[in-house]
């Protein structure tokens, strides 16, 4: 063994540690972050197909759901059975048609024909005006109008019931007060979303769900792939620290997700015409805690999954609670106590509040710092938890 | 000679299962130590414990004088590890794999370059630097894995079944590399299933049912009293049709073990019964032989199985 060889095999790292103890300590916790991060970016560029779909699919879903979801009930297909055939009955039907909720599409000749139309799904509502309608109105005895509503869709049914009640009330008042002037008139003014457009309400929430799915899948699959291929085992035998490995993976996927967020916001404003009332910069800034949390969630999932298929299942398992219990669709205030508790531990709950707050109401940091703080704490806890499990497993 | 790898009554339990039971041994500098044992006998667990990944339940170990319970991080900087899975990123090029591991071990740019040149010279991988690791043949993948594992000039190398599933030519090439490195003072701890590989090692340990049951040079093991019980001889019976004769020989009085090796039968028989074998097998050539390493391990395993019954 000659001198040159001896020097190249000497333990230089150990010497360096003695010279810079403080620097080594600060690098120790996150050791390996830079090479892991660089390598992860390389993986992304090596597999443009996966990258393309990872970025494209949320965008496609945004278009799909953004256009398809409309909770405002309009033009319910309605079947009419007018047995009265009078001027009065036609006037009432005009009021129904004028409400924009009922579309008087079919005219039935008999009650059984009307029922059949509803059972067959052709119509969702039926209006039956009895033969004595006009006579009873003139007598001053109460006239009855039957409104049948298909209850299989609760939103449609609710809207149909309330509108028909309103129509009847208006018609009655008009008859009692011949002058036509109502004593009380309610003028509703919907704040922040004056046209009550569904897109304004749903698209901001959808951003949270789409980002969550994309991020959890990307990072969990990347981690589990290393486990499947044995590179994770190799890494655990190197000085790479668990937090170095995890942050090294979070940075590239966080950057990707951030880019996707900007693209989605652009589409939201340009295509769906949802204006951002608050500060765009604040929105981006307060998105970071959410990205942190779901990246951490993805890492926790990756410690539990042995195979990519398992990771995929677990990732998908987080979707439904985030859709239904986060306030994205249903009001948290209306949930039973238990589910209100569940909603509080779902990260999407807080991010949806942030998104809607800034985009729709123009809220500022003063109103949203609590949500941001909760997400930051959750995110750090997730990452520490993932690192802890990782070490306990002996990273096998 | 001070020990580079030391296991001192190392015991590792997972719940009620004892994966490693009171294992002690020492490996000196520049030694090539072979570690044999069936699957699940605790080989990989010992490697993980010695690298500080698993905390021993009892006992301890030292690598280069550092305690595996306290200095895990420092130990991992100074040892290299290679497993049968190779730990390569198949979508990255050879050069990128090397530079990743150089980064992971904290080599700065100048030193990484220097070391890359050295491992290139050693493994001959230079022509493939721009190729993706996934496109290499099994043998070249293995060389790349070794190159990555030694990029930080480790003083100790742990190899966990490094040649599983590799063709014989590539296997021999890898062993030549290991001997070169060991000649430069690198200490090797190699687990394997292959007896011929074990016979190349300077010293061999045999682990069975979580216990280290034999350790020594091949010659020492062949002379172990447990492998050559007093009053017995190991004989080779060359016969035209060994597979037909095997059952008959096993049933002969005084024959303890018998197995086929190519065109002959190796048997462990009581010495005074050997003439009986000659008598019963008139056409066969019967000679006394030294036990092979496999004979030694099989005999030892049988003895343990008998004792535990």
Interface residues (C-beta under 8 A of the other chain):
Chain A: X1 X5 X8 X9 X10 X11 X12 X13 X14 X17 X28 X31 X32 X34 X35 X36 X38 X39 X42 X43 X46 X47 X229 X230 X231 X233 X234 X235 X236 X237 X238 X239 X240 X241 X394 X395 X396
Chain B: X48 X51 X53 X54 X73 X74 X76 X77 X78 X79 X81 X83 X85 X86 X87 X88 X89 X90 X91 X92 X96 X100 X101 X103 X104 X105 X106 X111 X114 X115 X118 X152 X153 X155 X158 X183 X184 X185 X186
